[in-house]
Structure formats: structure tokens, C-alpha cells
Amino acid sequence: ERNYEQGITKINMRAEWSASEERVSTFRWLAFSNSARRVLEIGSFCGAGALALAEAMPADGEVRSLELDPFAVEFGRRFQLKSRAGQKITTTVGPAMSALENLATEAKGHGAKPFDLVVIDADKEGLQSYFDLLWSTPNLLSERSVVCVDMTPFKGQPPTRYVKFGFPHRWQSNSGQAEIDALRAAVQERGDLRSFEFGGLLVVTRTEAQP
């Protein structure tokens, strides 16, 4: 919180936002079981999840991470470089939507291979926009692609106001629950997608083609 107040970080981040041991294991399983060779991570924080994904992928695997805060990227990069798998990770720093739109443009021009696995763990206000752009852009996702969305309230939310009464003074954020519920409902209404929810993740895949 002090780093945010002093302008060192762009968001009021918390240590508990880092991927837990359970979440890391889930990411490894998803990458391995889907034989993922190209992974996109929207919202990377300090990169623990990205490293777990990279470690579960083959030598020629690639993780593209999008992260708003340069402080978090620099902090995590020190640990990624200690692992051989760290070289599989490329991080773009800046607003996620701008970076995602650039990737979508590349995909439309067939300038890059599609992603086999996507993890969305960013601001809740952007959930639906990120999700829709992924599924609507030709060649951005592979046919077997899995998209995982973090459904944890408050996580990744920018502060909306500073409470000046009471003690201690703290920045407060919108929970993002309305956006989470709206995305869940939107996915359930789509006939071309199926979803499962576990461990705080909404896991979405294409519906298998009917004979």
C-alpha cells in the first residue's frame, strides 16, 4: 500500500495476489494436459503463475504475459531468470487491452501461432472485453484452446477512494463481483462454449462439434 501511495506501483497490490501453491499446481496441470505450446497470461503480477506455466511446457514453449505494473514485472523477473524455464516468458508492460489488441491484429494477419491456453487474471472491469476479444478474433485461439478466468473478488481492482476516517486509513476498491457474475452468465448463455468452475477459476473451452 505504501508503494502505491508513493507512486512506485500503478496499482494497490497485495502479496496474496501472487499465485498460491494450489493455483500454481492447477496451471501446471492445465498446460501439461492440454499439451500447450503457446500460452497467454493477461495480468501476471509478479510472474509466479507464468513461471509455473513455463516449467510445465516443452522446451519450445512460449508464455506471453501482459502486465500493467513495471514494478511487479521487475520484481518477478529476478526469480524467473533463476529458472531455465524463465527464458520462455516474454512480458509486455502496459494496459492489457492495448497489448491484446496488438496480438489480435497479429493473429488476423497470421503473423503468429494461436494460443493453446489463456489465463485472465486482471482488472474485473475488463473481464468481458478481454474474453470477447479472445473468442471473436480469428486465429488468436487454437481449436483446443482453454481460457481460464480468475473469479476472485477484489483481486486486481484499482482503488476507488481513500478512507480518511477510522484507523488505519486504507484505499478501498470495488469488489468486481458484478462483472464476475455478468461474465459467468454470458458464458452460460453461449451455445458454442462450455465451462467448469473450480479453485476460483472459470475454465472455458469450445463445445465439441455435434455429429
C-alpha positions as CSV (number, residue, x, y, z in Angstrom):
1,E,0.0,0.0,0.0
2,R,2.9,2.4,0.8
3,N,4.4,1.7,-2.7
4,Y,1.1,2.8,-4.3
5,E,0.8,5.9,-2.2
6,Q,4.4,6.9,-3.2
7,G,3.7,6.3,-6.9
8,I,6.1,3.3,-7.1
9,T,3.4,1.0,-8.3
10,K,0.4,1.7,-10.6
11,I,-2.0,-0.5,-8.6
12,N,-2.5,-1.0,-4.9
13,M,-1.2,-4.6,-5.0
14,R,-1.2,-7.1,-2.2
15,A,1.1,-10.1,-1.5
16,E,-1.8,-12.5,-1.5
17,W,-2.5,-11.8,-5.2
18,S,0.5,-13.9,-6.1
19,A,-0.4,-17.4,-7.3
20,S,-0.9,-19.8,-4.4
21,E,0.6,-23.3,-4.4
22,E,-2.8,-24.7,-5.4
23,R,-3.1,-22.2,-8.3
24,V,0.4,-23.0,-9.5
25,S,-0.3,-26.7,-9.5
26,T,-3.6,-26.1,-11.4
27,F,-1.7,-24.0,-14.1
28,R,0.9,-26.8,-14.5
29,W,-1.8,-29.4,-14.9
30,L,-3.7,-27.3,-17.4
31,A,-0.6,-26.6,-19.5
32,F,0.5,-30.2,-19.4
33,S,-2.9,-31.8,-20.0
34,N,-3.6,-29.5,-23.0
35,S,-0.1,-30.0,-24.5
36,A,0.1,-26.2,-24.6
37,R,2.9,-24.8,-26.6
38,R,1.8,-21.2,-26.6
39,V,0.2,-19.5,-23.6
40,L,-1.1,-16.0,-23.0
41,E,-1.4,-14.6,-19.5
42,I,-3.5,-11.4,-19.1
43,G,-2.4,-10.0,-15.7
44,S,0.8,-11.5,-14.5
45,F,1.5,-9.7,-11.2
46,C,5.0,-10.9,-10.1
47,G,5.1,-13.7,-12.6
48,A,4.7,-16.8,-10.3
49,G,1.9,-18.2,-12.5
50,A,3.8,-17.5,-15.7
51,L,6.9,-19.4,-14.4
52,A,4.7,-22.4,-13.3
53,L,3.2,-22.5,-16.8
54,A,6.6,-22.2,-18.5
55,E,8.0,-25.1,-16.4
56,A,5.2,-27.4,-17.5
57,M,5.7,-26.7,-21.2
58,P,8.1,-28.2,-23.7
59,A,11.4,-26.6,-24.5
60,D,10.0,-24.8,-27.5
61,G,7.0,-23.5,-25.4
62,E,6.2,-19.8,-25.1
63,V,4.4,-17.7,-22.5
64,R,3.3,-14.2,-23.4
65,S,2.4,-12.2,-20.3
66,L,0.7,-8.8,-20.2
67,E,1.1,-6.8,-17.0
68,L,0.3,-3.2,-16.2
69,D,2.8,-2.6,-13.5
70,P,6.5,-2.4,-14.3
71,F,7.5,-2.7,-10.6
72,A,5.8,-6.1,-10.4
73,V,7.4,-7.3,-13.6
74,E,10.9,-6.3,-12.4
75,F,10.4,-7.9,-9.0
76,G,9.3,-11.2,-10.6
77,R,11.8,-11.2,-13.4
78,R,14.6,-11.7,-10.9
79,F,13.1,-15.1,-9.8
80,Q,12.2,-16.1,-13.4
81,L,15.8,-15.7,-14.5
82,K,16.9,-18.2,-11.9
83,S,14.9,-20.9,-13.7
84,R,15.8,-22.4,-17.1
85,A,12.1,-22.1,-18.0
86,G,12.3,-18.3,-17.4
87,Q,13.6,-17.8,-21.0
88,K,10.2,-19.0,-22.3
89,I,8.5,-16.0,-20.8
90,T,8.1,-12.6,-22.7
91,T,6.3,-9.8,-20.8
92,T,4.6,-6.8,-22.3
93,V,4.2,-3.9,-19.8
94,G,1.3,-1.6,-20.1
95,P,-2.5,-1.6,-20.4
96,A,-3.8,-5.2,-21.1
97,M,-6.4,-4.2,-23.7
98,S,-3.9,-2.3,-25.9
99,A,-1.5,-5.2,-25.9
100,L,-4.3,-7.7,-26.5
101,E,-5.5,-5.7,-29.5
102,N,-2.0,-5.8,-30.9
103,L,-1.9,-9.6,-30.5
104,A,-5.3,-9.8,-32.2
105,T,-4.0,-7.8,-35.2
106,E,-1.1,-10.2,-35.5
107,A,-3.4,-13.1,-35.4
108,K,-5.7,-11.7,-38.1
109,G,-2.6,-11.4,-40.3
110,H,-1.5,-14.9,-39.4
111,G,1.7,-13.4,-38.1
112,A,1.8,-15.6,-35.0
113,K,0.7,-19.1,-33.9
114,P,-2.6,-19.2,-31.9
115,F,-2.6,-19.7,-28.2
116,D,-3.5,-23.1,-26.7
117,L,-4.1,-21.7,-23.2
118,V,-5.1,-18.3,-21.9
119,V,-5.2,-17.1,-18.2
120,I,-7.1,-13.9,-17.5
121,D,-6.2,-12.6,-14.0
122,A,-6.6,-8.8,-14.4
123,D,-9.0,-6.0,-13.6
124,K,-12.5,-7.1,-13.3
125,E,-13.8,-4.2,-15.3
126,G,-12.0,-5.5,-18.4
127,L,-13.0,-9.2,-18.0
128,Q,-15.8,-9.3,-20.5
129,S,-13.8,-7.2,-23.1
130,Y,-10.8,-9.4,-22.8
131,F,-12.9,-12.6,-23.0
132,D,-14.9,-11.4,-26.0
133,L,-11.9,-10.3,-28.0
134,L,-10.1,-13.6,-27.4
135,W,-13.0,-15.7,-28.8
136,S,-14.0,-13.3,-31.6
137,T,-10.6,-12.9,-33.2
138,P,-9.8,-15.4,-35.9
139,N,-6.6,-17.4,-35.3
140,L,-6.0,-15.9,-31.9
141,L,-7.0,-19.2,-30.1
142,S,-6.3,-22.7,-31.3
143,E,-9.1,-25.2,-31.8
144,R,-8.3,-26.9,-28.5
145,S,-7.7,-23.7,-26.6
146,V,-8.7,-23.4,-22.9
147,V,-9.4,-20.0,-21.4
148,C,-9.2,-19.7,-17.6
149,V,-10.6,-16.6,-15.8
150,D,-9.8,-15.7,-12.2
151,M,-13.1,-15.2,-10.4
152,T,-11.8,-13.8,-7.1
153,P,-13.5,-10.6,-5.9
154,F,-11.3,-7.5,-5.2
155,K,-8.3,-9.0,-6.8
156,G,-6.6,-6.8,-9.4
157,Q,-9.1,-3.9,-8.8
158,P,-7.8,-0.3,-8.9
159,P,-8.5,1.7,-5.8
160,T,-11.6,3.9,-6.0
161,R,-11.3,6.0,-2.8
162,Y,-9.2,6.5,0.3
163,V,-11.0,6.2,3.6
164,K,-9.9,9.1,5.7
165,F,-11.9,8.1,8.8
166,G,-11.2,5.3,11.2
167,F,-7.8,3.6,11.6
168,P,-5.8,2.5,9.8
169,H,-6.6,4.6,6.7
170,R,-6.8,2.4,3.7
171,W,-7.5,2.5,0.0
172,Q,-10.8,0.8,-1.0
173,S,-11.7,-0.9,-4.2
174,N,-14.8,-2.1,-5.9
175,S,-15.1,-5.9,-5.4
176,G,-15.7,-6.6,-9.1
177,Q,-18.4,-9.1,-8.2
178,A,-20.9,-7.6,-10.6
179,E,-18.5,-8.1,-13.5
180,I,-17.7,-11.6,-12.4
181,D,-21.4,-12.6,-12.2
182,A,-22.0,-11.0,-15.6
183,L,-19.2,-12.9,-17.3
184,R,-20.4,-16.2,-15.8
185,A,-23.9,-15.6,-17.0
186,A,-22.7,-14.6,-20.5
187,V,-20.7,-17.8,-20.8
188,Q,-23.6,-20.0,-19.7
189,E,-25.8,-18.4,-22.4
190,R,-23.4,-19.2,-25.2
191,G,-24.0,-22.5,-27.0
192,D,-20.6,-22.6,-28.6
193,L,-18.8,-22.7,-25.3
194,R,-18.8,-24.9,-22.2
195,S,-17.4,-24.0,-18.8
196,F,-16.3,-25.5,-15.5
197,E,-15.6,-23.7,-12.3
198,F,-13.1,-24.8,-9.6
199,G,-10.4,-23.4,-7.4
200,G,-11.6,-19.8,-8.1
201,L,-11.2,-20.3,-11.9
202,L,-13.8,-20.3,-14.6
203,V,-12.4,-22.7,-17.2
204,V,-13.9,-22.4,-20.7
205,T,-13.5,-24.5,-23.8
206,R,-15.2,-24.8,-27.2
207,T,-18.3,-27.1,-27.2
208,E,-17.5,-30.2,-29.2
209,A,-19.0,-30.2,-32.6
210,Q,-22.2,-32.2,-32.8
211,P,-22.4,-35.0,-35.4
